[in-house]
Amino acid sequence: MASTSASRPDGVTGRMRNAASTICSDNQSLIAEIRKALSMMRDIAVDLEKHNQFEKVKELEKAVAELVNSYEDCMHHSSAIQSVANAYQPGSESTDFKKLLEGEFVKLKGSSKSDLQNHRLMRQFREAIWNVHHAGQPMPGEEHEDIVMTSTQCNLLNFTCPLSGKPVTELAEPVRSVECQHIYDKKAIMIYLRSKNTNGQCPLAGCPKILQASKVFCDPLLLVEIDEMRAMSKHNTRTEVIEDFTALDEED
């Protein structure tokens, strides 16, 4: 008699994808903790720079580079797990998942072609250090526009909730869609989805994705990224004030 899993391949693939989602969720929690650690290390480095502890800042920068590399590896592992799970089809022969995952990881890492020293998180770290004594000035070898782009880069796809109109940094309960990664006020999006019988098109103009209530939630990285956005906004405001004073001095 054929096994239930063999006769119901959809059940096997469904369980595989659910397991992959669980693993990726756990991995995302780790990624969120790494991001928190990087922010903490950046703050410590800024304090050291203020006290002219330059050698310690250099040591900390090396540690940050290693952690950013681990962060990228975690991201690739999550993508590899999800990719293998989505492509999996049960067959008569056993599947070497370890080999599949390793192969997918190598492929993803190879295709990223990211220069660690130019990684967004590394650039933000160096910029924070530079701004201790040179706020408002471009770092050596870079134009002012490059610095502004680095300081304003963010993983968040929308900065205001399309339903409530509130900035995401002011949302009491922010949630994000798994499907399109757009962010909403929890109460507003749940009322919206209930009006659409739990499924409805993303309310952000131009987004075609269909939302499900079960796939709109506060993932571990969301709060970290919103905190980073708040910090960026404060930094940019300070930079603009410094530039305004510099301009006034030049006029005088």
BELZI-V409393 format. One record per residue. N is the residue number from 1. RES is the residue in one small letter. PHI is phi in whole degrees, -180 to 180 (NA if undefined). OMEGA is omega in whole degrees, -180 to 180 (999 if undefined). Layout:
{{N:RES:PHI:OMEGA} {N:RES:PHI:OMEGA}}
//
This chain:
{{1:m:NA:-178} {2:a:-68:180} {3:s:-71:180} {4:t:-61:-178} {5:s:-67:-180} {6:a:-72:-178} {7:s:-81:179} {8:r:-127:-178} {9:p:-59:179} {10:d:-62:178} {11:g:-66:179} {12:v:-67:-179} {13:t:-65:178} {14:g:-64:178} {15:r:-66:179} {16:m:-62:-179} {17:r:-69:177} {18:n:-65:178} {19:a:-64:179} {20:a:-63:179} {21:s:-63:179} {22:t:-65:180} {23:i:-64:-180} {24:c:-65:178} {25:s:-65:177} {26:d:-63:-180} {27:n:-66:179} {28:q:-66:176} {29:s:-63:177} {30:l:-65:179} {31:i:-61:178} {32:a:-63:179} {33:e:-67:177} {34:i:-64:179} {35:r:-63:177} {36:k:-62:180} {37:a:-63:179} {38:l:-64:178} {39:s:-64:179} {40:m:-65:180} {41:m:-65:177} {42:r:-64:179} {43:d:-64:179} {44:i:-64:180} {45:a:-62:178} {46:v:-62:178} {47:d:-63:179} {48:l:-64:179} {49:e:-64:179} {50:k:-62:-179} {51:h:-99:176} {52:n:60:177} {53:q:-90:-169} {54:f:-65:-180} {55:e:-65:179} {56:k:-67:177} {57:v:-64:179} {58:k:-63:178} {59:e:-63:-180} {60:l:-67:179} {61:e:-64:177} {62:k:-63:179} {63:a:-66:178} {64:v:-64:179} {65:a:-60:178} {66:e:-65:-179} {67:l:-70:177} {68:v:-64:177} {69:n:-63:177} {70:s:-65:177} {71:y:-60:179} {72:e:-64:179} {73:d:-62:178} {74:c:-62:178} {75:m:-63:180} {76:h:-66:178} {77:h:-63:179} {78:s:-61:180} {79:s:-64:-180} {80:a:-65:179} {81:i:-61:-179} {82:q:-65:-179} {83:s:-66:180} {84:v:-64:-180} {85:a:-64:-179} {86:n:-69:-177} {87:a:-89:-174} {88:y:-67:173} {89:q:-132:-178} {90:p:-64:179} {91:g:-136:-178} {92:s:-76:-179} {93:e:-100:179} {94:s:-69:-177} {95:t:-104:177} {96:d:-88:-176} {97:f:-66:179} {98:k:-60:180} {99:k:-65:180} {100:l:-62:-179} {101:l:-66:179} {102:e:-63:179} {103:g:-64:-180} {104:e:-68:179} {105:f:-62:179} {106:v:-61:-180} {107:k:-64:-179} {108:l:-66:-180} {109:k:-67:179} {110:g:-68:-177} {111:s:-81:-178} {112:s:-70:176} {113:k:50:-177} {114:s:-92:176} {115:d:-85:-175} {116:l:-55:-177} {117:q:-68:178} {118:n:-103:178} {119:h:-62:-177} {120:r:-53:-178} {121:l:-69:177} {122:m:-70:180} {123:r:-64:178} {124:q:-65:178} {125:f:-63:-178} {126:r:-65:179} {127:e:-65:180} {128:a:-61:178} {129:i:-67:-179} {130:w:-59:-175} {131:n:-70:178} {132:v:-60:-178} {133:h:-113:-175} {134:h:-135:-178} {135:a:-57:179} {136:g:86:180} {137:q:-106:177} {138:p:-69:177} {139:m:-70:-179} {140:p:-54:178} {141:g:84:-179} {142:e:-130:177} {143:e:-81:180} {144:h:-58:-178} {145:e:-63:179} {146:d:-64:-179} {147:i:-67:180} {148:v:-61:180} {149:m:-63:-180} {150:t:-64:-175} {151:s:-71:-178} {152:t:-105:178} {153:q:-64:-176} {154:c:-154:180} {155:n:-79:-178} {156:l:-73:-176} {157:l:-85:176} {158:n:-137:-174} {159:f:-101:175} {160:t:-134:177} {161:c:-72:-178} {162:p:-68:-179} {163:l:-98:-178} {164:s:-90:-178} {165:g:80:-179} {166:k:-80:173} {167:p:-62:-178} {168:v:-62:179} {169:t:-71:-180} {170:e:-109:-179} {171:l:-76:178} {172:a:-71:180} {173:e:-133:179} {174:p:-75:176} {175:v:-135:-178} {176:r:-133:179} {177:s:-80:175} {178:v:-67:-174} {179:e:-72:-174} {180:c:-120:178} {181:q:69:176} {182:h:-80:-172} {183:i:-111:-178} {184:y:-140:167} {185:d:-75:-174} {186:k:-56:-178} {187:k:-61:-177} {188:a:-65:-177} {189:i:-72:179} {190:m:-69:175} {191:i:-63:180} {192:y:-62:-178} {193:l:-69:177} {194:r:-63:178} {195:s:-70:179} {196:k:-106:-178} {197:n:61:175} {198:t:74:177} {199:n:-121:179} {200:g:-161:179} {201:q:-68:178} {202:c:-52:-177} {203:p:-74:178} {204:l:-74:-176} {205:a:-54:177} {206:g:90:-180} {207:c:-88:-177} {208:p:-90:-173} {209:k:-66:176} {210:i:-94:-177} {211:l:-94:172} {212:q:-120:-177} {213:a:-56:-178} {214:s:-72:-178} {215:k:-113:174} {216:v:-125:-176} {217:f:-156:179} {218:c:-90:179} {219:d:-76:-175} {220:p:-57:-177} {221:l:-79:-173} {222:l:-59:-178} {223:l:-64:178} {224:v:-65:-178} {225:e:-68:177} {226:i:-68:177} {227:d:-62:178} {228:e:-64:179} {229:m:-64:177} {230:r:-61:-179} {231:a:-63:179} {232:m:-63:-179} {233:s:-63:179} {234:k:-64:-180} {235:h:-63:-179} {236:n:-64:178} {237:t:-65:179} {238:r:-63:-179} {239:t:-63:179} {240:e:-64:179} {241:v:-64:179} {242:i:-62:180} {243:e:-64:179} {244:d:-63:179} {245:f:-67:178} {246:t:-62:179} {247:a:-63:179} {248:l:-65:179} {249:d:-63:-179} {250:e:-66:179} {251:e:-67:179} {252:d:-68:999}}
//
